Amino acid sequence: MENNLKFIDLYAGIGGFRFAFEAAGGICKFSSEWDKYSQLTYKAFHGETPFGDIHQINDIENQIPDHNVLAAGFPCQPFSLAGVSKKNSLGRLHGFDDPTQGTEFFKIKEILRLKKPVAFFLENVKNLKSHDNGKTFEIIKESLEKIGYIFETRIIDASKWVPQHRERIYFVGFRADLNISKKEILELFPDSPKNRIYELEDILIPEKELNKKYEEKYTVGPGTWDTLLRHKKNHIEKGNGFGYGLITKPYGDKITRTISARYHKDGAEILIEQKGKRPRRLTPLEACKLQGFPEKCYAFFNGLKTQPVSDTQAYRQFGNSVAYPVIKDIAKNISNFIHERDLLNNDLGINKKAV
């Protein structure tokens, strides 16, 4: 226990970061997730229910345990392209002007400022770096430097690990007093593996196993399919490539579009062709695999164990989640670096005076 890295899991969703750091030998000291349905899946996966709304914690120094690494996939809606467009259309503020979700980063900053862990590992949509002409990212950078942290970022496409295009920005940072260079931090971002962990055909349920249950439940309804066809036709006539994404055989080394939290609505971004029938959506089990989650999770979606939430909620959760294999590789590199540099002895209880 003394030599184990200790981490906290904030805006935890269904616990992708927790799986990653536990795979690297870490111990989770605290987790937080406000969504009640995500809490159910988190408990199914990890055996405990995370704390609810992080904003209910008013005494950070005493309510948040000491830890070596803060991990968080903080809410990205105010910074995503879709979120910005939607809020602009509604005349609402976004980013750091958002009075609600726009403040989530500042909660992370306050925990870092007061608890001073060795390192942090954050994930967000890639648009965060260009949001508001780079002003949002500059505020993040200045805020972290002001409280005594140095960090680097990299945008990584998960398609090198799993057959899904999923570009996200990853932050890895360390306390500045530890004298770790930015070059050393950059080296913690993993090189792409030579081969993906698995290909699309390893994820999709074979057609011979798609019985009536799957056909009835996951095949796109006639009304929805007509709407998707109409929208695609309109986009083509306008000269752009928008519309549904259809995966056809042979699968080979094909890669899907990014699965999103709206996938439950019509499955438009990833539809699987069915010969002589309307296409189907991914099943929750296939969505779980597409995000690369550990095999222990499969039992909750293949009938071996009770599914913790409805299909709708499962789609939302996997769409909002991280591409686990990417997170796992970065977490492993962070953990190894901390142990190799003997940084655990520079944390947990020292230098806690807030700056």
FENBELPE-V11079 format. One record per backbone hydrogen bond with DSSP energy under -0.5 kcal/mol. CO is the residue of the C=O (numbers start at 1). NH is the residue of the N-H. Records with the same first field share a line. If there is no record, write none. Layout:
# FENBELPE-V11079
CO=NH + NH
This chain:
# FENBELPE-V11079
1=4
5=27
6=68 + 69
7=29 + 30
8=10 + 71
9=32
10=73
12=15 + 16
15=19
16=20
17=21
18=22
19=23
20=24
21=26
22=25
27=7 + 29
30=9
31=51
32=12
35=39
36=40
37=41
38=42
39=43
40=44
41=45
42=46
43=47
48=50
51=33
53=56
54=57
56=58
58=60
59=62 + 63
60=64
63=65
68=119
69=8 + 71
70=121
71=10
72=74 + 123
76=79 + 80
80=84
81=85
82=86
83=87
84=88
85=89
86=90
87=92
88=91
94=97
95=98
100=103
101=104
103=107
104=107 + 108
105=109
106=110
107=111
108=112
109=113
110=114
111=115 + 116
112=116
118=175
119=70
120=173
121=72
122=171
124=169
125=128
126=129
127=130 + 131
130=133
131=134 + 136
132=135
134=138
135=139
136=140
137=141
138=142
139=143
140=144
141=145
142=146
143=147
144=149
145=148
148=176
150=174
152=172
154=156 + 170
156=158 + 168
157=160
158=161 + 162
161=197 + 198
162=164
163=256
164=166
166=158 + 168
167=126
168=156
169=124
170=154
171=122
172=152
173=120
174=150
175=178
176=179
181=185
182=186
183=187
185=188
186=189
199=202 + 203
200=203 + 204
206=209
207=210
209=211
211=214 + 215
212=216
213=217
214=218 + 219
215=219
218=281
221=225
222=226
223=227
224=228
225=229
226=230
227=231
228=232
229=233
230=234
231=235
232=236
233=237
234=238
235=240
236=239
244=246
245=247 + 271
246=248
247=273
251=254
256=165
260=263
262=265 + 266
263=267
267=270
268=245
269=257
271=247 + 273
272=280
274=277
277=274
279=220
280=272
283=287
284=288
285=289
286=290
287=291
288=293
289=292
291=324
294=297
295=298 + 299
297=300
298=301 + 302
299=304 + 305
310=314
311=315
312=316
313=317
314=318
315=319
316=320
317=321
322=324
323=326 + 327
324=328
325=329
326=330
327=331
328=332
329=333
330=334
331=335
332=336
333=337
334=338
335=339
336=340
337=341
338=343 + 344
339=342
342=345
343=346
344=347
